[in-house]
């Protein structure tokens, strides 16, 4: 039976995804990002994703980091089919009503291909560097929850009044509405207990974008969430560092070499298990699907090259 999992590709806006490792990508530029997005679409991938950070959290703040909203809007103009999302929007960077307007416009530009994915934010240093108000963990999540409610309301209602703890709207109006009806899908990214509670109590959330982990860890997360939801349907997404190698030992050794053998980075890359020979990766994808995952978003080391290898040696044999 063919896998029904949908695959997304994280676009290379930082120069690689292994923290503390040298730059893995051939360049950090929009032209390279666009080329990857075009090829991902041509190869049949379902979605492309742009991380939302003001400073480069992977290679250091002195290394380039493309701004997420501008980048994804440009990608929308040079693709026609692939879904478009941020992994994930930081709630602190944009006021919710303004963000709703931006999202509605991007949904029109892309002809209804936008996925709205948001999270609380975690990288305090970039808040400091850009003069953006910071808050403790629970406050950031509370702000994200209010943002989701405001944005969903503006997308679907003619006028919106909102009197929250952090945000207030008086007769809010958003025109034009998004192309997608009744609205674009809403994903929430976060792994803490407070984030899980947010997902469980807000019917506006369509997909939980969780952190990577072993198959058993992912299975436990999905099972726990389903118990909280009772009958409500929810989709589940995760990310995974992905590297196709000739054999399992070769994949592990290459990760250790790329990560300069930093234990935390090596563990982060290897834990989901999408590193190794094609047969092992295919087996693990089926295991994640059985655990309840609907979407896997892939982080590649040298994106364009690794994307082609994954398409040829893995995707082709899944369908």
C-alpha positions as CSV (number, residue, x, y, z in Angstrom):
1,X,0.0,0.0,0.0
2,X,1.4,3.4,-1.0
3,X,2.1,5.9,1.6
4,X,-0.3,8.8,2.0
5,X,2.1,11.0,3.9
6,X,2.7,14.4,2.4
7,X,6.2,15.7,2.1
8,X,7.4,19.3,2.5
9,X,10.8,20.8,2.0
10,X,12.4,23.5,4.2
11,X,13.9,26.1,1.9
12,X,17.7,26.8,2.5
13,X,17.5,30.3,4.0
14,X,20.3,29.8,6.7
15,X,23.1,27.9,5.1
16,X,22.2,24.5,6.6
17,X,20.3,23.1,9.6
18,X,23.0,21.6,11.8
19,X,23.6,23.9,14.7
20,X,27.3,24.7,15.2
21,X,28.3,23.1,11.9
22,X,30.1,24.9,9.1
23,X,27.8,26.2,6.3
24,X,26.6,23.2,4.4
25,X,24.8,24.9,1.5
26,X,26.6,26.2,-1.6
27,X,25.2,29.7,-1.1
28,X,22.7,31.7,1.0
29,X,20.7,33.7,-1.5
30,X,17.1,34.1,-2.7
31,X,18.1,32.8,-6.2
32,X,19.2,29.5,-4.6
33,X,16.0,29.3,-2.5
34,X,13.9,29.9,-5.6
35,X,15.7,27.2,-7.5
36,X,15.1,24.7,-4.7
37,X,11.4,25.6,-4.6
38,X,11.0,25.2,-8.3
39,X,12.7,21.8,-8.3
40,X,10.7,20.7,-5.3
41,X,7.5,21.5,-7.1
42,X,8.6,19.8,-10.3
43,X,9.5,16.7,-8.3
44,X,6.0,16.5,-6.9
45,X,6.7,17.6,-3.3
46,X,3.5,18.8,-1.5
47,X,4.8,21.9,0.2
48,X,7.8,24.3,0.8
49,X,8.6,26.0,4.1
50,X,10.5,29.0,5.2
51,X,11.7,29.4,8.8
52,X,10.8,32.7,10.5
53,X,13.8,34.3,12.2
54,X,15.4,37.7,12.3
55,X,18.8,36.3,13.2
56,X,20.3,33.1,12.0
57,X,19.7,30.5,14.8
58,X,21.7,27.8,13.1
59,X,24.9,29.3,11.8
60,X,25.2,32.3,14.1
61,X,23.9,35.9,14.0
62,X,26.8,37.1,11.7
63,X,25.6,34.7,8.9
64,X,22.8,35.8,6.5
65,X,19.2,35.0,7.3
66,X,16.5,35.8,4.7
67,X,13.3,37.4,6.0
68,X,10.6,34.8,5.9
69,X,7.5,36.6,4.7
70,X,9.3,38.4,1.9
71,X,10.9,35.2,0.8
72,X,7.8,33.1,0.7
73,X,5.9,35.8,-1.2
74,X,8.6,35.8,-3.9
75,X,8.5,32.0,-4.0
76,X,4.7,32.1,-4.5
77,X,5.3,34.1,-7.7
78,X,7.6,31.5,-9.1
79,X,5.6,28.4,-8.3
80,X,2.1,27.3,-9.3
81,X,1.1,24.1,-7.4
82,X,3.2,23.5,-4.3
83,X,1.7,24.6,-0.9
84,X,3.5,27.4,0.9
85,X,4.1,27.8,4.7
86,X,6.3,29.2,7.4
87,X,8.0,26.9,9.9
88,X,6.7,28.6,11.9
89,X,5.6,32.3,12.1
90,X,6.8,33.9,15.3
91,X,3.7,35.5,16.9
92,X,5.8,38.4,18.3
93,X,7.0,39.8,15.0
94,X,3.7,41.0,13.6
95,X,0.4,42.4,15.0
96,X,-2.4,39.8,14.5
97,X,-4.7,42.0,12.4
98,X,-1.9,43.1,10.2
99,X,-0.8,39.4,9.9
100,X,-4.3,38.4,9.0
101,X,-4.2,41.0,6.2
102,X,-0.8,39.8,5.0
103,X,-1.9,36.2,5.0
104,X,-5.1,37.0,3.1
105,X,-3.0,38.9,0.4
106,X,-0.5,36.0,0.2
107,X,-3.3,33.6,-0.2
108,X,-4.6,35.6,-3.2
109,X,-1.1,35.9,-4.7
110,X,-0.6,32.2,-4.5
111,X,-4.1,31.4,-5.7
112,X,-5.1,29.6,-2.4
113,X,-1.9,27.7,-1.6
114,X,-1.0,29.3,1.7
115,X,-0.8,27.3,5.0
116,X,-0.8,29.6,8.0
117,X,1.5,28.1,10.6
118,X,2.3,30.0,13.8
119,X,4.1,29.5,17.1
120,X,5.0,31.3,20.3
121,X,8.7,32.0,19.6
122,X,11.7,30.9,21.5
123,X,14.9,32.8,20.4
124,X,15.1,35.6,22.9
125,X,18.3,37.1,21.4
126,X,16.6,38.1,18.2
127,X,13.8,39.9,20.2
128,X,16.5,41.9,21.9
129,X,18.4,42.6,18.7
130,X,15.2,43.9,16.9
131,X,13.6,45.7,19.9
132,X,10.6,43.3,20.0
133,X,9.0,42.9,23.4
134,X,9.8,39.5,25.0
135,X,7.8,37.6,27.6
136,X,8.0,34.5,29.6
137,X,7.0,31.1,28.1
138,X,3.4,31.2,29.1
139,X,2.9,34.8,28.0
140,X,4.2,34.0,24.5
141,X,1.8,31.1,24.1
142,X,-1.1,33.2,25.4
143,X,-0.3,35.9,22.8
144,X,-0.2,33.2,20.1
145,X,-3.6,31.9,21.1
146,X,-5.1,35.4,21.0
147,X,-3.5,35.9,17.6
148,X,-5.1,32.7,16.2
149,X,-8.5,33.7,17.4
150,X,-8.3,37.2,16.0
151,X,-6.9,36.1,12.6
152,X,-9.5,33.3,12.2
153,X,-12.3,35.8,13.0
154,X,-11.0,38.4,10.6
155,X,-10.8,35.8,7.8
156,X,-14.4,34.6,8.3
157,X,-16.4,37.5,9.8
158,X,-17.4,40.9,8.4
159,X,-16.6,42.8,11.5
160,X,-14.6,41.7,14.5
161,X,-14.5,43.1,18.1
162,X,-11.9,41.5,20.4
163,X,-11.0,42.4,23.9
164,X,-8.2,40.1,25.1
165,X,-5.5,40.3,27.6
166,X,-2.9,41.4,25.0
167,X,-4.8,42.5,21.9
168,X,-7.9,44.7,21.3
169,X,-9.9,45.3,18.1
170,X,-12.8,47.6,17.6
171,X,-14.9,46.9,14.5
172,X,-12.1,45.2,12.7
173,X,-12.5,44.8,9.0
174,X,-10.5,42.6,6.6
175,X,-11.1,42.8,2.8
176,X,-10.4,40.9,0.7
177,X,-10.9,37.7,2.4
178,X,-8.6,34.7,1.7
179,X,-9.1,32.7,-1.5
180,X,-9.4,29.5,0.5
181,X,-12.9,28.9,2.0
182,X,-13.8,29.1,4.7
183,X,-10.1,30.1,5.4
184,X,-6.5,28.9,5.0
185,X,-5.5,25.9,7.2
186,X,-4.1,26.9,10.6
187,X,-1.1,24.9,12.0
188,X,0.3,25.5,15.4
189,X,4.0,24.7,16.1
190,X,5.0,23.9,19.7
191,X,5.9,21.0,21.9
192,X,5.5,22.1,25.5
193,X,2.5,21.1,27.7
194,X,1.1,24.6,27.3
195,X,1.3,24.4,23.5
196,X,-0.4,21.0,23.6
197,X,-3.2,22.5,25.7
198,X,-3.6,25.4,23.2
199,X,-3.9,22.9,20.3
200,X,-6.4,20.8,22.2
201,X,-8.8,23.6,23.3
202,X,-8.8,25.6,20.0
203,X,-10.9,24.1,17.2
204,X,-9.4,26.7,14.9
205,X,-6.2,24.7,14.8
206,X,-6.2,22.2,12.0
207,X,-2.7,20.6,12.4
208,X,-0.3,20.2,15.2
209,X,3.3,20.9,14.0
210,X,5.4,19.0,16.5
211,X,9.1,18.6,16.9
212,X,10.9,15.6,15.6
213,X,11.6,12.5,17.7
214,X,11.8,8.8,17.6
215,X,8.8,6.8,16.2
216,X,7.8,5.8,19.7
217,X,8.0,9.4,21.0
218,X,5.9,10.6,18.1
219,X,3.4,7.8,18.6
220,X,3.0,8.8,22.3
221,X,2.5,12.5,21.3
222,X,-0.2,11.7,18.8
223,X,-1.9,9.3,21.2
224,X,-1.9,11.8,24.0
225,X,-3.3,14.5,21.8
226,X,-6.1,12.3,20.5
227,X,-7.2,11.6,24.0
228,X,-7.5,15.3,24.7
229,X,-9.4,15.9,21.5
230,X,-12.0,13.2,21.9
231,X,-13.9,13.2,18.6
232,X,-12.3,16.3,17.0
233,X,-10.2,15.6,13.9
234,X,-6.6,17.0,13.8
235,X,-3.7,16.5,11.4
236,X,-0.2,15.9,12.6
237,X,3.1,17.2,11.1
238,X,6.7,16.8,12.1
239,X,10.1,17.8,10.8
240,X,13.1,15.6,10.2
241,X,16.7,16.1,9.2
242,X,17.1,13.9,6.1
243,X,20.2,12.4,4.5
244,X,20.3,9.4,2.1
245,X,23.4,7.3,2.4
246,X,24.6,4.0,1.0
247,X,24.4,2.4,4.4
248,X,23.4,3.1,8.0
249,X,26.9,3.5,9.3
250,X,27.8,5.8,6.4
251,X,24.9,8.1,7.2
252,X,25.8,8.4,10.8
253,X,29.4,9.0,10.1
254,X,28.5,11.8,7.6
255,X,26.2,13.5,10.2
256,X,29.0,13.3,12.8
257,X,31.4,14.9,10.3
258,X,29.1,17.6,9.2
259,X,28.2,18.4,12.8
260,X,31.8,18.4,13.9
261,X,30.8,15.5,16.2
262,X,28.8,17.8,18.5
263,X,26.7,15.3,20.5
264,X,23.5,17.4,20.8
265,X,23.5,18.2,17.1
266,X,24.2,14.6,16.1
267,X,21.4,13.3,18.3
268,X,19.0,15.9,16.9
269,X,19.8,14.9,13.3
270,X,19.7,11.1,13.9
271,X,16.8,10.7,16.3
272,X,14.0,10.7,13.7
273,X,15.8,8.1,11.7
274,X,15.6,9.7,8.2
275,X,19.3,9.2,7.9
276,X,20.7,6.1,6.2
277,X,20.0,3.9,3.2
278,X,16.8,4.3,1.2
279,X,15.2,1.1,2.5
280,X,15.7,2.2,6.1
281,X,14.2,5.6,5.4
282,X,11.2,4.2,3.6
283,X,10.6,1.8,6.5
284,X,10.8,4.6,9.0
285,X,8.4,6.8,7.0
286,X,5.9,4.0,7.1
287,X,6.4,3.7,10.8
288,X,5.7,7.5,11.3
289,X,2.6,7.2,9.2
290,X,1.4,4.3,11.3
291,X,2.1,6.4,14.4
292,X,-0.4,9.0,13.0
293,X,1.8,11.5,11.1
294,X,0.2,13.2,8.0
295,X,3.0,15.5,7.0
296,X,6.8,15.2,7.2
297,X,8.8,18.4,6.4
298,X,12.3,17.6,5.4
299,X,15.5,19.5,6.3
300,X,18.4,18.6,4.0
301,X,22.1,19.3,4.5
302,X,22.9,20.5,1.0
303,X,19.4,21.0,-0.1
304,X,19.4,20.9,-3.9
305,X,21.6,17.8,-4.2
306,X,20.0,16.0,-1.3
307,X,16.5,16.8,-2.5
308,X,17.3,15.2,-5.9
309,X,18.7,12.1,-4.2
310,X,15.7,11.8,-1.9
311,X,13.2,12.1,-4.8
312,X,15.0,9.5,-6.9
313,X,15.8,7.0,-4.2
314,X,13.0,7.4,-1.7
315,X,9.9,9.2,-3.1
316,X,9.9,7.2,-6.3
317,X,9.7,3.9,-4.3
318,X,7.0,5.1,-1.9
319,X,4.3,5.8,-4.6
